[in-house]
Amino acid sequence: MNITPQTQVSEIVVHNPASTRIFHRHGIDFCCGGKRPLSEVCAERQLDVEQIRREIATLDPSEAEEKDTSSPGRIRLRWPRSACRS
């Protein structure tokens, strides 16, 4: 996925579940407030949007996934309970 400053945070998480670690570390709401552009949330938190983009680019998107053994072929995301910061 090509992440631009206009990409919504929730879109990034859908395409790269491992990005939740970056967002969590920087206090970015990717749950209820995730329908906002990355540039907007970075400006609000005084973060460098390009730095966040670089951090996400280094992630392996499959790192936040685990196999759901109850149903063959399904993947379950590990979603931290503290994900929503609203």
N, C-alpha and C positions, 0 to 999 in steps of 0.2 A: 504494500500500500504506500502510495506517495502522500506523506503527511505534509500539509501546508499549514501556515498560521490560521487559515480559515476552516480547517478540518475540525469538526465537532469532536470533543473529548470522547463522547460515547461511541462515535464511529471508530475511533482509534482503538478503544477497548474491544469492540466487536472483532476487529481484524487482527488485533494483537493483544490477547488477554494478559500477557506478561507485563504490559504497560501499566497495569494497575499498581504494580510495585513502585514505579516512578511517580505516578500520581499520588499515591498514598504518602510516599516520602516527602513530597513537596506540598502536601495538604490540598491537593486539587480534587474537588468533588467530581467523580466520574460516574456517579449513580444518579441521584435525583437532579443534580445540577449539570449533568453531562451533555445536555443539548446546547452547549455554548461553544463558540470557536476557541481553539487553543490559545490564540493570541489574546483574546479577551480575559480568559482566566489567568494567563501568565501576567498580563498587565495589572490585573487586580491584586495579585499576590507578589508583585514586583519581582517576577522571574524572567529570565532571558528565554524567550520562546525558541530561539535557535539552539540553546543548550539543552532544553527539554527534548527537542526534536532529535538531537544527536544522541542523547541518552536512550531514547526509544529505539533508534536505529540500531543500537548495539545489542538489543534483546533478541532472544530466540522466541518467536511467537508461541511455540509449543511448550515452553517452560511452565506456564500457568495452567496446563491441562493435565488431567489424569483420566485414565480409562474408567468408565462406569461399568463395573463387572456385572451389574444386575441386568443389563441389556446389551447384548453384543453389538458392536459398531457405534455405540454412543460415547460421547465425551462429556465429562462434567467439568465445569470450571470451578476452580477454588476461588471463591469470592469472600473476601474478608468481611466479617460482620460489621466492622467499623468503616466500611466503604463509603457510606453516605454521611456527608458532613454538613447536611442542611440543618 
